[in-house]
Amino acid sequence: MTSNASLSTVDFSRLLPLVAASAARVTKAVVDQLDEKLAGATLVAPEAMRADVVTMNSKVLLSCPVWEAPREYRLVYPPERTCERGELSVLSVLGTELLGARTGARFPVGTGSSFRLVELVALSYHPEAAGDWDL
């Protein structure tokens, strides 16, 4: 995990309660990972957030050598429907890794024979860059 990730002040204030009251279906390791990320984050006003940094509700384009084509996901808060295709909860291993990541970052996903390296190719939608600071 990258330390000192840049997080928007709005995302930080909405994510902090999730760590304190994590859902039973979320593993302790993921909650601890998010807690660590929040604790070491550099907070940035939404208007000043870099357009290449993943924030909540960003749509990201991910690539993996075993996929036929890149895949697009929207990083969502857990209360939102995350069972929909293309939605990725911030309280998932990959979702927590993506939060605050910059374009070009790579993340190990899985273990053993299911291990894959996923790359953040681009942001196809960035709420702050679009002026949607309160999503």
Order of alpha helices (4+ residues) and beta strands (2+ residues): beta-alpha-alpha-beta-beta-beta-beta-alpha-beta-beta
